[in-house]
Amino acid sequence: MSWPTKQDLEILGKMPREKLLELFFLQVKNLWRVDGLYFLGIEKKFGTERATEIDSNCWKIMGKIEARELKEKLATKEGDIPTLLQILGKTSWALYQIEKESFASAKRGTFHVKRCRTQEARLRKGLPEFPCKKVRFGYLQSFTKEFNPHIKVICRMCPPDPHPDNKWCQWDFALRK
């Protein structure tokens, strides 16, 4: 049986666009809830360093899968930096962020998160900032490599790096020389 099933498509096809989008974003949120709950469980049992290592390995694989599938589903032919940032903006990670910005030219691009739901949730729970640089860097490197191996990722800041109150992380993308 193929997925999605005909029955699923019929059920979802009857939903108003507004409700379908609400359902879509709820599922993005649920994906990140599961990610956070798994991470917290591993962190509690094995510590932050080990949990980060496991998380990093998972997200490296996810970056490659997500780039490949988004390129296919969106029928992307261009492998340039503006297209990379457009596709990156459609990832579960980018869609989950509350406030983010991206800028692109032919040779350089930037994506930064001004408000991070994951970090804000940890702080609300009285937990320290998640040192997510290793996880996010691996994810973005594998995503970018799958999209176009001639583009490199540069981390300008990401926890545990110091950052201003209005920016959690910044990632630059440039053509390799």
Protein Blocks (a to p, Z undefined) as FASTA:
>chain_A
ZZddfklmmmmmmpcfklmmmmmmmmmmmmmmmmmmmmmmmmmmnojklmmmmmmmmmmm
mmmmmmmmmmmmnopabfcfklmmmmmmmpmklmmpmbdcddddfkbccdddfbdfklmm
mmmnopacddfklmmmmmmmmmmmmmomkbccddfbdcfbdcdfkbfbdcdddddZZ
